């Protein structure tokens, strides 16, 4: 299976957080490929700047490769794909992750239950 981690799952995974369920950790460890979107780092940097998150975006960017994950750039095709998405979820970062998962294709591993409305592409964490 090829995965795309949502921002929260990525943060939990690199921090070794107990919030990451053992079953979810096994899914990540058993995946053929695990991707992290540049959009997630953008979200982390923005929330850090706004004081909503305490994180080091540069260290987290380096943690993508160090964790054996693959960085997924945001392409014009990904951005254009957002227009096709139903408005099940209004968060622009989450919508980008769904568009990327559909375009690549990847399964989006997320703890956000609201994203399940996008169908089988979404895998609950």
Secondary structure, DSSP 4 states (H G I P E B T S, - for coil): -EEEE-HHHHHHHHHT-TTS-HHHHHHHHH-SEEEEEHHHHHHHHHHHHTTS----HHHHHHHHHHTT-EEE---HHHHHHGGGS-TT---HHHHHHHHHHHHHT-EEEES-GGGGGG-TTEEE-
